Amino acid sequence: MEKRLQLFPKSTKICAVSGVERLAIGGRDLTELAEEYGTPLYIYDQSALDAAVDEYRASLAAHYPGGGGITYAGKALMNLAAARWAAGRGLWVDCTGAGELYIAARAGVPRSQILVHGVNKSDADLQAALTTAGTIVVDNLWELARLAALADGVADFPNLWLRVRPGLAVETHAFRQTGQDDSKFGMGFAEMVEAVTLCQKQGLPLTGVHFHQGSHFHDPEPIGPALERVLDLLAELRDASGWRPAYLSPGGGWGVPYHEGDLPHPAIDDYVAFLAKKLAAGCEANDLPLPILHVEPGRSIVAVAGVAIYRVGAVKRTRNRRWLLLDGGMADNIRPSLYGAKYSALPVANPLRPVLDPAWLGGPYCESGDVLIENLPMADVQPGELLAIPVSGAYHLMMSSNYNGALRPAVVWLQGGQARLVQRRETVEDLVDRDL
Ligand code: LLP
């Protein structure tokens, strides 16, 4: 159980309240928060977000000339509070399409710090990008042609980066690989040559190159060959056209430990140091000037900061299983059903009490696949108790649904010992709000 505790934000403490040991995060008692805001509840500890950014910054400064920059991948968690926090920390914010661009702009993220991604940007996405973004990452030649047509007469046209598909992938779930030959993302090398030529012909502000190999990998090594291929391409492009990117972004994708079996986990510094050294050496070998290295992490910044709190309802014994049925499940966390993702959990009261036997943590939805955790050694938990699932900050709320009329959870932000409701729980009225 001690090891499980390490999965929670560093500010997590166990405090005795009237003879009961209770979990507290960011100086706030989880039992009180659950009572005040209801469950399922998502809490975000800003000190954990800040610590991850500090680690990226320190690592870039230590290993890369000029220190590089950080784009926060908003797809992992995007709301006004997250966007404001990111802008306040001087991060760029990666938005996918007009929806996330709207949130970033509403949060007041400066235009120069907004970057847009998208594999098939709609006209609305491109229009939003032209008015709110400082950088557009171009996925394909069709998009580039549309942008070229839109550029005519526009004074402050966003900078363009080209997304290349290196033709290699990292080790992760197949749904999270993006750099391999048959991936739908980015351009092949011949298309990249064509894209650079078109940008030069049209006088478009082409400033960077981007690739993203996949998400939630734990070993940086496989990024190496992809980076080498991209640098070979850049040398080729320089020879053919004279173009050199001012920025190079190897995307995001660094993984995090989700359950005790993932511990210990290599540090952010291992990943950044590998990238930085490989890029600096590769540029020297290819006689390329050093670009600004812009990393683009999502999960490794927000996952650990987020904790989901559920209340246990029915407890059942079936032939081989003990079921703890929770008030949330696949509607707020689709990751176990979609990727077979493994999680861990602790009771909020007396979290370190002895294990009874394995438990299956099921959700309330009409799907047999609605199981958040299988076969987890767990204490004798009773109906009405609270359970906390750590590492819930990334790709849960963003992939949430109203399945079975589920209401999206409330989100509470913890900072300096204060708890602030930053997103209210959905109501049943919200469920018919769009209906005519
Ligand atoms: N940059 C690009 C272009 C991306 O597509 C992504 C993630 C990131 C950066 C950030 O990757 P991260 O550092 O968060 O791994 N829903 C999946 C993850 C999908 C990732 C999509 N792209 C999951 O829950 O595991």
Residues whose N, C-alpha, C, O or C-beta is under 5 A from the ligand:
A	BS01	LLP	A73 A76 H117 H212 G214 S215 H216 G251 G252 G253 W254 E296 P297 G298 R299 S300 R335 Y395
